[in-house]
Amino acid sequence: MMMRLALVPSWLAGMLVAGGVVEPMLAQRSQAPAPPVVLSASDPVVAHERGEFVGVWDYNSPESVNIQTGQPEQAQRGATPRARGTVPPTPPASTGTAAPGGRGAGGGGRGGASGSGGAGVATPEMMRETQDLTRDLLEVPEGLTIAVTPVAMVITDDLGRTRTYPTDGTKQKYRLGAAEFDARMEFRDSQFLKSIEGIYGFRMTETYFLSPDASRLFVMIRVGQPRQNAPQTGFNRVYDRIER
């Protein structure tokens, strides 16, 4: 059987570019997770099976960076309980039809804009709710325990919160803290690709992949839709394996 291959960034060996992290092309699609991360044809080719993601992972604070600044995501690990990533600017409200109750993921949201063809006006309430959603989704888990089945990836954080993501691309509803969101995940070319949709058109992607020796887990987080000539917001998180 032919093994699926993935092109892995050069910083997988633990080397992050000082002052400016290499930025991959993560295309965002509304109905499917982002495609695999591919940086350069010269990068080493490494293949990993689903089961190699299984284990207990510890957050590496010094090497987890904000892609806009190239600086560590957290100024000092453990400075505050459950330290969180920097909250990006609130995206403008999108147009669309709200789901029942007015908080449909990917829709106009409660009190949001209606109609089509133009951007809605972001009210203070919409901005506050989007900031709360972003804050909760970017909370930094200091530890992850990952289990993988033939049909799902199961992630438990250091607070004991467990979420199961089917890996066939099926959209499911989830809650994390006060955040309600929809997510879909699939395993493609040695990477787990997760696409998140929230209120007022909020979008976020997470790409999980391993170092060549599978001793490190990388989680690349991108917030919002990629826009031409505009910097993207997100984080490159690094986790060290502490137990298989």
Rosetta blueprint (number, residue, H / E / L):
1 M L
2 M L
3 M L
4 R L
5 L L
6 A E
7 L E
8 V L
9 P L
10 S H
11 W H
12 L H
13 A H
14 G L
15 M L
16 L L
17 V L
18 A L
19 G L
20 G L
21 V L
22 V L
23 E L
24 P L
25 M L
26 L L
27 A L
28 Q L
29 R E
30 S L
31 Q L
32 A E
33 P L
34 A L
35 P L
36 P L
37 V L
38 V L
39 L L
40 S L
41 A L
42 S L
43 D L
44 P L
45 V E
46 V E
47 A L
48 H L
49 E L
50 R H
51 G H
52 E H
53 F H
54 V L
55 G E
56 V E
57 W E
58 D E
59 Y E
60 N L
61 S L
62 P L
63 E L
64 S L
65 V E
66 N E
67 I L
68 Q L
69 T L
70 G L
71 Q L
72 P E
73 E L
74 Q L
75 A L
76 Q L
77 R L
78 G L
79 A L
80 T L
81 P L
82 R L
83 A L
84 R E
85 G L
86 T L
87 V L
88 P L
89 P L
90 T L
91 P L
92 P L
93 A L
94 S L
95 T L
96 G L
97 T L
98 A L
99 A L
100 P L
101 G L
102 G L
103 R L
104 G L
105 A L
106 G L
107 G L
108 G L
109 G L
110 R L
111 G L
112 G L
113 A L
114 S L
115 G L
116 S L
117 G L
118 G L
119 A L
120 G L
121 V L
122 A L
123 T L
124 P H
125 E H
126 M H
127 M H
128 R H
129 E H
130 T H
131 Q H
132 D H
133 L H
134 T H
135 R H
136 D H
137 L H
138 L L
139 E E
140 V L
141 P L
142 E L
143 G E
144 L E
145 T E
146 I E
147 A E
148 V E
149 T L
150 P L
151 V L
152 A E
153 M E
154 V E
155 I E
156 T E
157 D E
158 D L
159 L L
160 G L
161 R L
162 T E
163 R E
164 T E
165 Y E
166 P E
167 T L
168 D E
169 G L
170 T L
171 K L
172 Q E
173 K E
174 Y E
175 R E
176 L E
177 G L
178 A L
179 A E
180 E E
181 F E
182 D E
183 A E
184 R E
185 M E
186 E E
187 F E
188 R E
189 D L
190 S L
191 Q E
192 F E
193 L E
194 K E
195 S E
196 I E
197 E E
198 G L
199 I H
200 Y H
201 G H
202 F L
203 R E
204 M E
205 T E
206 E E
207 T E
208 Y E
209 F E
210 L E
211 S L
212 P L
213 D L
214 A L
215 S L
216 R E
217 L E
218 F E
219 V E
220 M E
221 I E
222 R E
223 V E
224 G L
225 Q L
226 P L
227 R L
228 Q L
229 N L
230 A L
231 P L
232 Q L
233 T E
234 G E
235 F E
236 N E
237 R E
238 V E
239 Y E
240 D E
241 R E
242 I E
243 E E
244 R L
